Amino acid sequence: LKPPQFTTKTFQRMASDDTTGGPVKIYTKGGDKGTSILFNMERRPKSDIHFECLGATDELNSFVGVAHHHCTEAGNGLADQLEEIQSRLLDLGSHVATPLDRSPEAKIALAAFSPDHSTLLEGWIDEHEATLPPLTNFILPSGGASSSALHVARTVCRRAER
């Protein structure tokens, strides 16, 4: 399976402010008042479930970034796949930040998240698992910097899935 391409042009369109056409600032000052804004420009309380999910996904992406660093240094062949996963997590964040029932069609189209992404990831998991001996007991989260970072990413992912 070939991973879908996420172009800079698409990202720039997604990251532009609908009102000015300029880039979205990294801060809005809205958070100071207990709210934040979704991709559809809807302001919601920071306690909204969308922001819980976005935070967990962002945290996961950060830990995948740490794992990417360690895997690059180790030269274990996982760096390209981890970089692709990070890009897809950004796409997932855009999808989560675009509630289907309250977003314009243009935003929904930009933030669409294909099930092919999951199929690709599951294929990679199957390929890696085929090289391992069968599991006979639980695995201790250890095994060096790369493995440990991947274990942390795995546990954060389990939370983000919920």
N, C-alpha and C positions, 0 to 999 in steps of 0.2 A: 504494500500500500504506500502510495506517495502522499506525504503530508500536504495539506492545503497551504497556499501561499497567502501570507498576510502582508500586504504591500504598505510602504511608507505613505503613499497617497491615501489609502484607505484609513490608516491611522490618523493622518492629518485631518481628514474629513471628520473623523469621530471626535478628535480632540479640539475641534474649532467651536467657538462660541456662536450660537445661532443668532445672537443679536448684533454682534460686531464683525463676525467673520474672522476675528483674531483668535490667537491661542487662548485656551482656558488657563487661568492662573493656577498655580499649585495650591493657593489658599483662597478662600472666599470670605473669610471673617464670619460666615454664617454659622460655623461650628461654635463660635463663641457664644451664640444664643441657643445652643443645643440642637441645631438642625444642620443638615447637609443636603446636597443636591444630587439627584440621580442623572443619568445620561439623558433622560427625556426632559430635563430641566425642572422637574418636580422637586420641591423642597419638602423634606420629611424630617421627623425627629431622629436624632442619632440612635435612638433605641429601636428604630424600625428594623424588622427582620432582614430587609435587604442589606442594611449596613453591617449587620452581624455576619451575614454570608460573605459580603465583600471583604470584611476584615479578615475572616478566616481564609479566604482565597488569597488575599494579599500576603498574609503570613505564610501560607503554604508556598507561594511563589518565592518569597524571601528565603525560605529554607531550601527550596530546590536550587536557588542561586548559590547557597553555601555548598550544597552537594555538587553542583556543577563545578565550582572552583576546585574542590578536593578531587573530583573525578578527572578534571583536566590535568591537575598536577600528577595524579597517579597514572594517567595515560591508559585508563581501563576501557576506553571505547564508548563510554556512556555520555560524554559531554554533548555531542550533537543531539542526541535524543532528549537530554535534559533541557537544552536550549529550546527545542521545539515545544516541550511541555510548558516551559515558561511563557512562550508566545501564546499557546492555547489557553493558559490560565488568564492572560490579559484579555483574550477574546471572551472567555467565560465571565470575567468581571463585567465587561460591557453588556453581555447578555443579561446578567443578573440585575444590572443597573437600568434595565429597560423593561419595566413591567408591561406585558403584552396588552393588558386591558386598559392601559392609560398612556400609551405612547403612540406618536404618529407613525404611520407605515414606513416612512423613510428611515426613521431611527431603528425600527424593528428590523428592517432589511439590513442595515449596517451592522447590527448587533446579533444577527442570526448565528446560532451555534449548531453546526452540523453534527449529527450522530456519527459521522465518519471519523471525527476526532477520537471518540471512545473506541471505535473499532481499531484504529491505528494503534492506540495505546495498548489495548488488549492483545494485539498481535505481537507487539514488542515484549510484553510480559510473557506470553507463551514461548517466544523464541528464547528468552533468557532462562525461563524455567526449564526448558528442555535440556539445557546444559548442566543442570544441577541434579544431584542424587535425590531420590524421594525423601520427603520430610518424614521423620519418625518421632520428632518431639518439637517443642517450642524452640524458637531461636532467640538467644539472648541478644539484645540490641547492642552490638559491639562489632569489632572486626576491623578497626582502623578508622581513619578520618572519613573516607568515602562512605563506607558502610554505615558508620554511626550517623553521619549527616543524612543519609537516605532513610535510616530508621526514624529519625526525627521528622523528616518530611512525610513519611508514611503515617505517623501518628497524627500529625496536623491534618493530613488529608482525610483521615477517618472522621475527625471532628468536622471538617468543612463539608463532608458529604451529608452530615445530619442537618 
